[in-house]
Amino acid sequence: MSRIDRRRFIAGLGGTALAGGRALAAQTENPAHLNGADRTQRLIAAAKKEGVVTLFSSAVAEHMNAVAAAFEKTYGIRVKTWRGGSEEVLQRAVTEARGGRFDMDVVETAAMQIIAIGREKLLEPVQTPLASELMPQAIIPGEPWLPTRIVVFTGAYNTRLIAPQDLPKSVDDLLNSKWRGKLGIEADDNNWLAALCGAIGEEKGLKLFGDIVAKNGMSVRKGHTLLANLVASGEVPMALSVYYHEVEPLKRSGAPVAELNIPPVFSFATGAGLAKRAPHPYAGVLFIDFLLSQGQQILAQHDNIPANLKYQHLPANLRLAFMDVPKYMAESGKWAKLYKELLSRQRH
């Protein structure tokens, strides 16, 4: 081999090695950690090649379907959505992963359940510039997911049966005998009780709630949507634990119902996370970005409270108190037992 041919051969090896290095880098690139000015363009290009993203969500189907439709229209990437309750989302994500099945790209559900999914090491933290726009109180440091919606326990009352000037100003006011037979609460909202005790002290909170139940009774109903509708119909004049996003549509429809914002008004986040073994990771990250930006406006249009402060328009007098979700999760069995015991004290 001549000296010139040898140089060409070595140069060829260098080019092959460089091309191989680029290919390896492309294969090992983690879309969750992309940064730089071209981050979004790189995500879009790779996501379009994947062509689909699979979402597990506990959001109201109509609401998340609207987000998915807008995402599909924007990027031409299909969204396969599986909808279930938050506990069902947790169960499916964990069960499938333990069985070696990895269909999920993105999960979006309540804080308690997405924390549990994260503890199973099933989520990959996503670095996105949109994180800086999110409500700081809704972010739990160290968690591999980002808040998407703020769930608020507003409570509700029937405006035909209760005049605004007669509303209780504090939880203590619910001890008044005028509320006998008029109060309702959701059957599984022991996290509301935990939040109350966290705000005013456990001993005081348990005694107060127990006294309210014993003195004035409590209509216990399963499901926040059902409870909100029972308030609107007048069957339950006042409910202590109804979600904000359940009340607003009823008000718009002309139903005689309004929020009952007794301070402190408790809230917790729902969040979105990327599956660690997502089959479509670029599309997954792109969808999370969309959900935290344009998707926030769509969720707000459906009466959700978005986590992105740019799209959040809370009433001026509404001061939210965020639950200590990790603490509640560590004590959930205790609170479920206490809640059931206290509700059983009412007179029959």
N, C-alpha and C positions, 0 to 999 in steps of 0.2 A: 504494500500500500504506500503510495507516494505521500509526501508531507502534506500536499494540498488535500488529497483524499482523506487523510487522517484528521485534518482540521474540520473538514465537512462532516465526517462521521461523529466527531466529538460534539460539534455544534448541534447535529441532529439529536444526539442523546440528550443534550441540554434542553432542547425544545420539547422533546418527549417527556422529560422529567417535569418541566414547567407545566405542560398540559396536564400531566397526571396529577401534579400538585393542585392545580386549579380544580380538577374534577373531584379530588379528595376533599378539598375545602368546601365545595358545593354540597358534597354528600354529608359532611359533618357540621355544616352551618346550622345553628339553632335559631329558628325564626322568632322564638320568644325573646331572644336577646339582641335582635337587630337594632342598630342605631345608625345615625348619620342622616344627611339631608335627603338621601335617596331611599330611606327606609320604606316609605309607603309604596313607592314605585316597585321596589324589589318584592314586597309582599304581594302586590297585585299581580305581577307577572307570574310568580310561582303559584299563587292561589288559583289563577285562571287555568293553569295546567292541571291542578288537582281537580278543579271543576265542581266540587261539592264540599259541604261542611255539615256535620251531624251535630245537632244541638239537643241536649237533655235540659228541659226547663220546667219549673213549677209555676211560672207566670200564667196569668189568665190567657188561655189559648188565643183569643181574639187579639190581645195586646201584642204578644210576641209574634204572632203570625203577621201582623202589620209591619213589625220591624224586619222580619225575614223577607217579606215581599219587597220592601224598599231596598234591602241589601241585594237581592236577586236582580232587581231592576238596575241598580247602580253598577254592579260588577259582572252580571251574567253568570253568577256562581249559585248553584242550587243549594237551598237549605233544607235538610231533612230534619224535621223537628219531632221529637218524642216528648209528649207532655204528660206529667203526672204530679201528684202531690209531692211536697218536699220530702217526706219520708220515703215515698216510692222512688223518687229520683236517687236518693241516697242508697236505697236497697239495690236498685238496678246497677248503678255505677260500681258498687263494691262487689256485688255478686258476679257480674260479668268479668271484672278484672281478676277476681280470684279464680275464675274458671278459664282464664287465658283468652278471653274475648275482649277485643279493644275496638269497639265501633264509635265510641264517644270522642268527639273533637273538643266540644265546649260544653260546660255545665253551668246553668244559671239557676240558683235556688237560694233559699233562706240561709242566713248566717249559720244557724245551728247545724244544718245539714252539710253545707259546703265546708265548714270547718272539719266536720267528721270525715268528709271525702279527702280533704287535705291531709288529715292525720293518717290516712291509709297510704300516703305517699303516691297519690294518683294524679297530682296536679303539678304543672310546671309554671313557676312564676313568670309573668309576662312583663317585660320592660316596655312601657309605652309613655310617650310624652303627655298623654291625656290624664295620667295619674295626678298631675299637678292641678287639674281642674276639679277634682272630686272633693266632696265634703270631708274635711279632715276628721271630724268626729266619727265618720262612718268607716274609716280605715282602721283595721286592727294590725298593728305593726308585726311584721314577720309572717303574716298569712300569705299563702301563694295564690290569692284571688283578689279581685278589685270590686268595690261596691257598685251596684248598678241601679238599685231602687231603694228608697227608704220606706219601710213599712211603719205606719203610725197607728197606735191605738188611740183613736180620737174619742170613742164612745159616740152615742147618738141618742136623740130624743124625738118624740113625736110632737110637732109644733102645734097640733090641734088640741093636744091633751095637756101640754105643759107650756106655760108662757115663759118667754125669755127672762123676765124679771124674777121668776120663781126658781130658776136653775140653781143647783148647788154651786157654791164658789170653791169648795174644797172637798176632799174625800170625807173629812169629818162631818160635813153637812149631811151626808147620806144617812147619818144616825137619826135624823129627824123623822118622826113617825109619819109625816105626810108622804114618805116614799114607800110605806108599807104596801106590798103587793104590786109595786110598779117597776121593780128593778130586774134586769136580766144580765146574764154573762155567758160567754162561750164555754162549753164543757171542758175543753182542754187547755184553757189559757192560764195554766199555772205559772207560765213565764211572766204574765202580767202581775201576779201576786209577788213573784220573786223581785220584779222591778220595783214594785211599791215598797217592799221591805228594804230594798237597797237604797231607796230614796229617803225614807223616814226612819229607818231602823227596824231590824227584824222583829224585836219584841213588840214594839208599838204597832207595826204593820199587821202582824198576825192577830193581835188583839182587836184592832180596829176593824179589819175585814170580818173576823169572826163575830164581832158585836153587830155589825151591819146585817149580816146574814141571819143571825139569831133574832134580831129585833124586827127587821122589815122583810125578810125572805129574799129569795133570789131565784128567778126563772132561769134554769140552766138549759141551754140549747146547743146542739151540735152543729157547728159551721158558722163562719162569720157572715157569709152571704145570707143564710137563712135568718140569722139574728137581725141583720140590717133590715130585711124585708118585714120581719115581725114588728119592728119598731115603726116602719112606715105604715103598716096596717093598723097599728094601735094595740095589737095583742100584747106587746111588751112596750110600755110607754117609754122606758129609758134603759139603754144598755151601756154597760161600763167598758166593754172591750169589743168595739167594732172598728174595722179598718177604715181609714180615710178614703181609700180608693173604692170602698163599697158604698159609701154615703153619697159621694158627689154625683154619680149617675142617677141615683134615685131623686136627688134634689132637682137635677135638670129635667127629669121626666115629670116634675110637678108633684111628686110625693111629699106629704107633710112631714119631712124629716130634716134634721140639721145635726151638725157635729156637736158633741159635748166635750169641750176642751177643758177638763178639770186638771189643773196643774198638780204634779208634773205630768206632762204628756209623754208617754213612753214610746220609744221607737227602736228599731233595729234594722240592719241592712240586709238586703239580698245581694248576692255577689256572683260574678262570672269568673270562671277559671278555665285554663287550657289543660286538656288531658296530657299527662306526661308521655303517654304512648299514642297520641292522636294520629290517626291514619292520614289526616289532612291538616298538618300543623300550620302551614302558611295561611290557608283559608280560615283556620281557627283563630289565629292572631288577628287577621284582617276583620273577622266578624266581631271580635271583642272590641277592636278599635271603633268599629261602626256602632256597636251597641253603646259605647261610652261617649259617642259624639252625636251623629244624626239620629241614632236610635233613641237617645234621651229625649229629644223633642217629640218623637212619636209616642214614647211611653207617657210623657206629660200630657199629650193630647187625649190619652185614654185614662186620665185621672191618677196615674201613678206619680209619686214624688221622685223625680230623678236625682241621682247622686251627683251628677255634674252641676256645679253651681251656676253655670251659664244658663241652664234651662230650668232651674229650681225657683219657684215663686211661691213660697210659703206665706200664709197670712201673717201680717205684721205682729199680731199678738200671740202667735204660736211659738212657744219655747220648748224645744225637744230635749228630752232626757234620754240618752242612749243607754240601753241595757248593757250590762257587763256579760256578754254572751259566753265567753269561756268559763267564767265563774258559774253561770247558770248551768252550763253543760256538766260541770263537775258535780253539781248538786241537784241535777234534774229529778232524780228519784225521790229525793227528800221533798222537793216542791210539789211534785205530783201527789205524793201522799198527803201533805199538809192541805193542799187545795181541796182534795176530795173530802178530807175530814172536816174542814171548816164549812164546806157547802152542805154537809150532812147535818149540821146543827140547826137548820131552819125548822121552824114550827110547821106542823102539818095540820 
